[in-house]
Structures are given as structure tokens and as C-alpha cells.
Amino acid sequence: MSEFDEQMMQRCIQLAKNGLGQTYPNPMVGCVITLGDEIIAESWHQKAGAPHAEVNAIQQLTDKNILKQSTLYVSLEPCAHFGKTPPCSDLIIQHEIPKVVIGTSDPFAKVNGLGIEKMRKAGIEVKVGVLEKQAQALNKRFFTFHQNKRPYIILKWAETTDGFISTESGEQKWITNIYSKQIVHQWRTEEQAILVGRKTAQFDNPQLNARLWKGNQPLRIVLDRNLTLHEDLNLFDQSQPTIVFTEKIKENSKNLNFVSIDFDADVVQQILNHLYEIEIQSIIIEGGKQTLMHFIDRELWDEARVLKAKNNFWNNGIKAPILDAKLKSRKNLDTDTLEIYQR
């Protein structure tokens, strides 16, 4: 592959990231159209149901005849099926674009090589696999969902300098600073769902919304085996969609859905199966420790985001989980440190 191809694909990936949190259940996609060594159009998929990246880029050109001499770069294989929008591969063929360069193929069953095959049969030169790993990492949620039949799972917790995640009594004590709090709210707009256990819901009474960052609100999920949580808790305010996993039977109400599972069986797998059925591609597991350990012990997680206070000592409490995983990155957030681990 040429250096120019890589540069254009890097631009596609950069553009695609503008759609983070907005495109579910679709993937994030960026597209660049070049004539010679000049970019003449570029765009990204902005929202599910809206035109795809390729369509947006093509529509920018007043003179469509120029496409017959152009190269189209796209981070993910153009679709080959009718969904909420027509197939992008058909549009590319219609405009007689002679060359298409693709970051990675699409794992979705209705595409999965069919777009590439259709374009090649139409006589288009198709190159696949330019910055493939980066293109796949861009859509780690989408790939995990379609290949592993479950959401992409992010563990998240905050811990003191001496490694405590919560108090023994359940008393709520803030660990990290306002910058960490704000970035957590940003994450909530980027993922589809957020889950806590019964004790976290009871003692912390979290809202689990993104009030400190503009964007979509996540689906809230809480585990409450015997429905002992009080109905006045913030999680039950019906302000946003909420699922309660329980072994009891209770009638649903506005924005409040009770899902019955067997708590004596594999709880984690039952949760993931249900989330797959309702097309949830990503979830943040926000605690407490017992809930986090359910996912860690089952090795059912993909990424962990750990916020560590630099000068906040408790001397006692409930110890934070210890991960046997690769540290991917470390970033300072004023008086806190953000560590990201990859399984």
C-alpha cells in the first residue's frame, strides 16, 4: 500500500470518529474522495437512518462526472443491502467510480464481503486492508457485537491512592476530582448502556445520566434480585430508559422495564444475551466491586478504565479489583490519573 493511501485512510478514520455515540446500531464510517493527489470531497456517517459517509461525500460534488476519474476511500466496506438507506455499493457503481480503497471488511452478515464482491463484478478496482487494524479498532463495539454476539464491555471504577474503591459501611465518599467526573459523563454519551449492582444503586443513589456532557443518554441497568430497592431512587425516576434485572415478575412502566432472569444460573451471560437481543453494542460496568468481579472472573470484558486519585488516602475500606491485563495508556487529569487496560 502507498503512503498516500494510508494518509487518506487515516483521514477517513479521523472523520468517522465524529460519529462516536451517534450512529448506533450502525458503525462509524468516514469517506474521502480524491482526484489525483487532491481531496475533492469528504464526510462521515453522522446518525443512524441518515445518509452513509459515501453518500454524504458524493453529494458534496456538483459535477458528478468527475467521479469517473476519482478514487473513493472509506474506512469500512460499503454496504450491499437495503436498510434505512439504499446500498452504497450500488451508488458507487452508478457513478462509475473506478477505484475504491477500503480500511476493513464489514462483519455484519448482510454485508460481509458482498459489497466488495458487487463492486469488483462491476469492474471497479477494489483494494482492502489499508490500515486494517486501526479501522477495526475504530469500530471495536460494532465488531465485538457482530463477531462475539455480545456488547463491547467497559469496566470502570475510581480508587483511592491506597487502592480502595468504597467504604465498608457503604457511606458515599467522593474519590476523584471534577475533571474525572466530567470525562465519565462524556463516556456515558459514547456508550449505549451503563450497569450497576444493587448496593451501588442503594448507597450511592446515582442518576447514571450525562448531565455534565452534551449527547445521548445511556440505557440504565441495575441488578435487583428481589426488588428490594426503593422506588424513590434516582434510577427509577423514569427520565430515561432503565432495565431492572430481577428474578421477580413486575409489570413494566414508562421507561422502566423489568427483565426476569435466573440468579442461580450464569447471571452475566443472561444479561449479555438479553442486551444482544435488544441490539446494545456497548456497555459500561460501573460497579460496585461485586458486580465488577462477576465480569472479571468470567473474563467477559474488553477494556477497563480506572481513575486513580493521586493524594486521597482512606487507609481502610473495600479494595479495588486487581486486573491481570495489559496497561494500554495512562493520562493525568490534574490530581487524578486515568489508566486504561485492554484484555
GIJO-V150925 format. One record per residue. N is the residue number from 1. PSI is psi in radians with two decimals (* if undefined). OMEGA is omega as a letter, one per 30 degrees, with the letter a starting at -180 (999 if undefined). NEAR is the number of other C-alpha atoms within 10 Angstrom. Layout:
n->[N:N]
psi->[PSI:PSI]
omega->[OMEGA:OMEGA]
near->[NEAR:NEAR]
This chain:
n->[1:2:3:4:5:6:7:8:9:10:11:12:13:14:15:16:17:18:19:20:21:22:23:24:25:26:27:28:29:30:31:32:33:34:35:36:37:38:39:40:41:42:43:44:45:46:47:48:49:50:51:52:53:54:55:56:57:58:59:60:61:62:63:64:65:66:67:68:69:70:71:72:73:74:75:76:77:78:79:80:81:82:83:84:85:86:87:88:89:90:91:92:93:94:95:96:97:98:99:100:101:102:103:104:105:106:107:108:109:110:111:112:113:114:115:116:117:118:119:120:121:122:123:124:125:126:127:128:129:130:131:132:133:134:135:136:137:138:139:140:141:142:143:144:145:146:147:148:149:150:151:152:153:154:155:156:157:158:159:160:161:162:163:164:165:166:167:168:169:170:171:172:173:174:175:176:177:178:179:180:181:182:183:184:185:186:187:188:189:190:191:192:193:194:195:196:197:198:199:200:201:202:203:204:205:206:207:208:209:210:211:212:213:214:215:216:217:218:219:220:221:222:223:224:225:226:227:228:229:230:231:232:233:234:235:236:237:238:239:240:241:242:243:244:245:246:247:248:249:250:251:252:253:254:255:256:257:258:259:260:261:262:263:264:265:266:267:268:269:270:271:272:273:274:275:276:277:278:279:280:281:282:283:284:285:286:287:288:289:290:291:292:293:294:295:296:297:298:299:300:301:302:303:304:305:306:307:308:309:310:311:312:313:314:315:316:317:318:319:320:321:322:323:324:325:326:327:328:329:330:331:332:333:334:335:336:337:338:339:340:341:342:343]
psi->[2.60:2.81:-0.63:-0.74:-0.75:-0.70:-0.74:-0.65:-0.63:-0.66:-0.70:-0.79:-0.72:-0.77:-0.74:-0.61:-0.31:-0.35:0.08:2.16:-0.11:-0.31:-0.12:2.41:0.11:2.79:2.92:2.32:2.38:2.62:2.43:2.36:2.27:2.67:1.91:-2.19:0.42:2.33:2.15:-0.23:2.62:2.63:-3.05:2.87:2.10:-0.49:2.50:2.33:-0.32:2.91:2.56:2.97:-0.76:-0.72:-0.81:-0.74:-0.79:-0.67:-0.33:-0.38:2.16:-0.78:1.70:-0.32:-0.44:-0.36:-0.44:-0.19:0.19:2.97:2.32:2.17:2.37:2.43:-0.42:2.53:2.25:2.45:2.72:0.17:2.81:2.06:-2.14:-0.27:2.78:2.88:2.29:-0.56:-0.63:-0.69:-0.71:-0.75:-0.75:-0.68:0.07:0.71:2.12:-0.41:2.36:2.27:2.19:2.41:-0.94:2.70:2.84:2.16:-0.19:2.29:-0.58:-0.10:-1.51:0.98:-0.27:-0.60:-0.74:-0.82:-0.77:-0.75:-0.70:-0.67:-0.46:0.03:0.16:2.40:2.09:2.15:2.25:2.47:0.34:2.09:0.81:-0.77:-0.72:-0.67:-0.63:-0.68:-0.60:-0.75:0.79:-0.57:-0.84:-0.78:-0.76:-0.76:-0.83:-0.52:-0.63:-0.07:0.72:2.91:2.80:2.22:2.11:2.08:2.45:2.31:2.87:2.52:2.67:3.02:-0.59:0.32:0.45:2.47:-0.46:2.94:2.75:-0.61:-0.30:-0.05:2.34:2.14:2.23:2.36:-0.80:3.11:-3.14:-0.51:-0.70:-0.71:-0.73:-0.71:-0.55:-0.70:-0.61:-0.78:-0.65:-0.51:-0.31:-0.39:2.79:-0.48:2.79:2.40:2.43:2.81:3.10:-0.77:-0.71:-0.76:-0.70:-0.84:-0.62:-0.40:0.96:2.70:-0.47:0.71:-3.06:0.95:-0.29:0.15:2.36:2.32:-2.98:2.58:2.43:2.77:2.19:2.41:2.35:2.53:2.17:1.48:-0.87:0.24:0.87:-0.16:2.46:2.45:-0.20:-0.04:2.68:-0.58:-0.36:0.36:-0.03:0.34:-0.36:2.76:2.33:2.38:2.35:2.03:2.16:2.90:-0.01:2.96:2.18:2.49:2.43:2.74:-3.05:2.14:0.30:1.93:2.14:2.12:2.11:2.21:2.96:1.86:-0.13:-0.10:-2.79:1.66:-0.80:-0.83:-0.64:-0.71:-0.84:-0.64:-0.76:-0.73:-0.60:-0.72:-0.61:0.26:0.77:2.04:-0.27:2.61:2.49:2.20:1.92:0.18:3.14:-2.75:-0.76:-0.76:-0.76:-0.75:-0.51:-0.76:-0.66:-0.82:-0.56:-0.01:0.68:1.28:2.77:-0.56:2.53:2.32:1.95:2.09:2.10:2.21:2.45:-0.42:0.97:1.71:2.31:-0.50:-0.36:2.95:-2.81:2.17:2.51:2.70:2.65:2.16:2.40:1.41:2.87:2.24:2.05:-0.71:2.77:2.34:2.38:2.35:1.26:-1.90:0.10:2.90:2.33:2.11:2.31:2.19:2.59:2.32:*]
omega->[a:l:l:l:l:l:a:l:l:l:l:a:l:l:a:a:l:a:a:l:a:a:a:g:l:l:l:a:l:a:l:l:a:l:a:l:a:l:a:l:l:l:l:l:a:a:l:a:l:a:l:a:a:a:l:a:a:a:l:a:l:l:a:a:a:l:a:l:a:l:l:l:l:a:a:a:l:a:a:a:l:l:l:l:l:a:l:l:l:a:l:l:a:a:l:l:a:a:l:l:a:l:a:l:a:a:a:a:a:l:l:l:a:l:l:a:a:a:l:l:l:l:l:l:a:l:a:l:l:a:a:a:l:l:l:l:l:a:a:l:a:a:l:a:a:a:a:l:l:l:l:a:l:l:l:l:l:l:l:l:l:l:l:a:l:l:l:a:a:l:a:l:a:a:a:a:a:l:l:l:a:a:l:l:l:l:a:l:a:a:a:a:l:a:l:l:a:a:l:l:a:a:a:a:a:l:a:l:a:a:a:a:a:l:a:l:a:l:l:a:l:l:a:a:a:a:a:l:a:a:l:l:a:a:a:a:l:a:l:a:a:l:l:l:a:l:l:l:l:a:l:l:a:l:a:a:l:a:a:l:a:a:l:l:a:a:a:a:l:l:a:l:l:a:l:a:a:l:l:a:a:a:l:l:a:l:g:a:a:l:l:a:l:a:l:a:l:a:l:l:a:a:l:l:a:l:a:l:a:a:a:a:l:a:l:a:l:a:l:l:l:a:l:a:a:l:a:a:l:a:l:l:a:a:l:l:l:l:l:a:l:l:999]
near->[10:7:8:10:18:16:12:23:26:22:19:27:27:16:22:26:18:17:20:19:24:21:18:21:17:18:25:30:31:31:31:27:26:18:15:10:11:9:14:17:18:25:25:27:28:24:18:17:14:13:18:26:27:27:21:19:21:23:15:13:15:8:9:13:12:15:21:14:13:21:21:25:29:32:37:29:25:29:26:22:16:10:10:10:14:15:18:21:20:18:16:23:17:10:14:20:23:19:20:22:25:25:28:22:22:24:17:16:10:14:18:16:18:19:21:24:15:16:23:16:10:14:13:18:15:17:17:18:17:23:19:17:11:17:26:21:12:21:22:17:24:26:21:19:22:17:11:11:16:26:28:24:23:22:24:19:21:25:25:24:20:18:21:22:24:25:14:11:9:14:10:12:10:12:23:22:15:12:12:22:15:15:14:21:19:20:17:26:21:22:25:24:25:26:25:23:21:22:19:22:23:16:13:16:15:13:16:24:21:20:14:13:16:10:16:16:23:25:20:24:25:21:24:20:18:13:17:10:17:11:10:9:15:16:26:20:15:12:14:17:18:24:20:23:24:20:18:14:12:13:8:12:9:12:15:20:16:21:18:15:18:13:16:7:9:12:16:14:14:16:17:19:15:14:19:18:11:9:17:22:26:26:27:27:22:20:22:22:19:15:19:21:17:14:18:19:9:11:10:20:20:17:20:23:20:19:27:27:23:18:13:18:14:16:10:13:16:16:16:20:17:9:12:10:12:11:14:12:11:14:11:13:18:12:15:24:19:17:16:20:20:16:15]
